Structure formats: structure tokens, C-alpha cells
């Protein structure tokens, strides 16, 4: 039996975590049980949690994370750029304004 996908937070809630330049801080979890995009649990942290089932080999996890985020935002993958954190769990992504 396939596992049901959890709903991503609304795009407005994700965009509310960006700074004035459209940069978004992400805490990545590769090798997770399921793909998920989650808002911070407490109001103080401004870091979006993204979990992916992809392994962190050859950039697969980074691509999966950017694809998940693009889908949650309803934008093409090309609208996102990984600025920092290619080999780290803490990442910084720029989201192009529409």
C-alpha cells in the first residue's frame, strides 16, 4: 500500500520566510522515510525543513529538495537557485520573484 503524501504548506507561508532579496534558509534531511516540506514548529526560527528520500550522492538530494520546494511553491524548478550549502544540511536558496 502506498503511503499518502502529506500536503505542503501554502506558498504564501513559505514565501513569508524569505528575506527582502528572496533568500530562504532550509534545513535538509536526506534519506528520510518520505518527502515533506514543513514550516518551522516555533515562530522564532525562520528555517524551512525539507525532507527527501533521495541520498546525498552526486547532488541527488539537492535536486530533490529544490524540486520539492518548487512544487510546493507552484513554480518551475528554474526559479530556484542553490546559493550555499551544496554539501551541508543547512542551505540557502534564492527564489526568483514573479
NORFEN-V355436 format. One record per residue. N is the residue number from 1. RES is the residue in three letters. OMEGA is omega in radians with two decimals (NA if undefined). Layout:
# NORFEN-V355436
{{N RES OMEGA} {N RES OMEGA}}
This chain:
# NORFEN-V355436
{{1 UNK -3.12} {2 UNK 3.12} {3 UNK 3.14} {4 UNK 3.11} {5 UNK 3.10} {6 UNK -3.13} {7 UNK 3.09} {8 UNK 3.08} {9 UNK 3.14} {10 UNK -3.13} {11 UNK -3.14} {12 UNK 3.14} {13 UNK 3.10} {14 UNK -3.13} {15 UNK 3.10} {16 UNK 3.13} {17 UNK -3.12} {18 UNK 3.06} {19 UNK -3.08} {20 UNK -3.13} {21 UNK 3.12} {22 UNK 3.13} {23 UNK -3.09} {24 UNK 3.07} {25 UNK -3.10} {26 UNK 2.98} {27 UNK -3.04} {28 UNK 3.03} {29 UNK 3.07} {30 UNK 3.13} {31 UNK 3.13} {32 UNK 3.11} {33 UNK -3.10} {34 UNK 3.06} {35 UNK 3.14} {36 UNK 3.00} {37 UNK -3.03} {38 UNK 3.05} {39 UNK 3.09} {40 UNK -3.12} {41 UNK 3.14} {42 UNK -3.10} {43 UNK -3.06} {44 UNK -3.10} {45 UNK 3.11} {46 UNK -3.11} {47 UNK 3.12} {48 UNK 3.10} {49 UNK 3.11} {50 UNK 3.11} {51 UNK 3.12} {52 UNK 3.11} {53 UNK -3.12} {54 UNK 3.10} {55 UNK -3.12} {56 UNK 3.13} {57 UNK 3.08} {58 UNK 3.09} {59 UNK -3.12} {60 UNK -3.13} {61 UNK 3.12} {62 UNK 3.13} {63 UNK 3.12} {64 UNK 3.13} {65 UNK 3.13} {66 UNK 3.10} {67 UNK 3.09} {68 UNK -3.13} {69 UNK 3.11} {70 UNK 3.12} {71 UNK 3.14} {72 UNK 3.14} {73 UNK -3.10} {74 UNK -3.13} {75 UNK 3.09} {76 UNK 3.13} {77 UNK -3.12} {78 UNK 3.12} {79 UNK -3.10} {80 UNK 3.10} {81 UNK 3.07} {82 UNK -3.10} {83 UNK -3.05} {84 UNK 3.03} {85 UNK -3.12} {86 UNK -3.13} {87 UNK -3.11} {88 UNK 3.09} {89 UNK 3.10} {90 UNK -3.04} {91 UNK 3.05} {92 UNK -3.08} {93 UNK 3.03} {94 UNK 3.10} {95 UNK 3.12} {96 UNK 3.09} {97 UNK 3.14} {98 UNK NA}}
